[in-house]
């Protein structure tokens, strides 16, 4: 089983930036597609970003494209989500997810999930 632990959430003003981290217990991070999802108050969980096992392919939700960047450091068993130009509508609990399948969770039914980290963006 893969354990995932998110960190880096907090309170920021609109226009600010945050970098979320996801520490994974997997022996080889490159064996997993990795993704970020979020759930705003009163709403259902939604897709944010995903990266293939190789790191060669990424996909982003339209609402965050150009502002958020997913990356990974396999040596550190860590996945990141760099969030720039944050908006109040980005306020949500952000979840890290992992899947051993090749096609980015085939797509995107991720198998393993973290417990989430809260991001609050004020006006």
C-alpha positions in Angstrom: 0.0 0.0 0.0 1.1 3.5 -0.8 0.9 6.1 2.0 0.5 9.8 0.9 0.9 12.8 3.1 0.2 16.3 1.8 1.6 19.5 3.3 2.0 23.2 2.4 -1.6 24.4 2.6 -2.5 27.6 4.4 -4.1 31.0 4.1 -3.1 33.3 1.4 -4.4 36.4 -0.3 -5.7 36.4 -3.9 -2.8 36.7 -6.3 -0.4 34.9 -4.0 1.3 31.6 -4.3 1.6 28.3 -2.5 3.6 25.1 -3.1 2.0 21.9 -2.0 4.0 18.8 -1.3 3.0 15.2 -1.3 5.4 12.7 0.4 4.9 9.1 -0.8 6.0 5.9 0.8 6.4 4.1 -2.5 9.7 2.5 -3.1 9.8 3.9 -6.6 7.8 6.9 -7.3 8.3 6.6 -11.0 6.1 3.5 -10.9 3.0 5.7 -10.2 1.0 8.2 -12.0 0.5 11.1 -9.6 -2.3 13.6 -9.4 -3.8 16.4 -7.4 -7.5 16.9 -6.8 -9.5 19.3 -4.6 -12.8 19.6 -2.9 -14.3 23.0 -2.1 -16.9 23.5 0.7 -20.2 22.1 -0.4 -18.9 20.8 -3.7 -17.7 17.5 -5.0 -14.1 16.5 -5.5 -12.7 17.7 -8.8 -9.6 17.0 -10.9 -6.8 19.5 -10.7 -3.6 18.1 -12.3 -2.0 14.7 -13.1 1.4 13.4 -14.3 2.2 10.2 -16.0 4.6 7.6 -14.4 7.4 8.7 -16.6 6.7 12.4 -16.0 6.5 12.9 -19.7 2.8 13.7 -19.8 0.7 16.1 -17.7 -2.8 17.3 -17.8 -4.6 20.1 -16.0 -8.1 21.3 -15.3 -9.0 24.2 -17.5 -9.5 26.4 -14.4 -5.9 26.1 -13.3 -4.1 25.7 -16.6 -1.3 28.3 -16.8 -1.4 29.0 -13.1 -0.6 25.6 -11.5 2.3 23.2 -12.2 2.6 19.6 -11.1 6.1 18.2 -10.8 7.9 15.3 -9.1 11.2 14.5 -7.5 11.6 10.7 -7.6 14.7 10.8 -5.5 12.8 12.5 -2.7 9.6 10.4 -3.3 7.8 13.7 -3.5 5.2 15.3 -5.8 4.6 19.0 -5.9 1.9 21.4 -6.9 3.1 24.9 -7.5 0.1 27.3 -7.4 0.4 30.8 -8.6 -2.0 33.6 -9.1 -4.4 32.1 -6.6 -8.0 33.0 -6.7 -10.7 32.8 -4.0 -12.3 30.0 -6.0 -9.2 27.9 -5.5 -10.1 27.6 -1.9 -10.5 23.8 -1.2 -9.0 20.8 0.5 -6.3 19.6 -1.9 -5.7 15.8 -2.1 -2.7 14.0 -3.5 -3.4 10.7 -5.3 -1.3 7.9 -6.9 -2.0 5.1 -9.3 0.2 2.2 -10.5 -1.4 2.1 -14.0 0.4 3.6 -16.9 -2.2 5.9 -18.3 -2.5 8.5 -15.5 -4.9 6.5 -13.4 -6.8 5.5 -16.5 -8.1 8.4 -16.3 -8.3 9.5 -13.5 -9.5 6.7 -11.2 -6.7 6.9 -8.7 -6.1 4.1 -6.3 -4.3 5.7 -3.4 -5.3 9.0 -1.7 -3.8 11.3 0.9 -5.9 12.9 3.7 -5.7 16.4 2.2 -4.4 19.8 3.1 -6.5 23.0 3.2 -5.8 25.9 1.0 -7.8 29.1 1.7 -7.5 32.1 -0.6 -8.9 35.4 0.7 -10.1 38.3 -1.3 
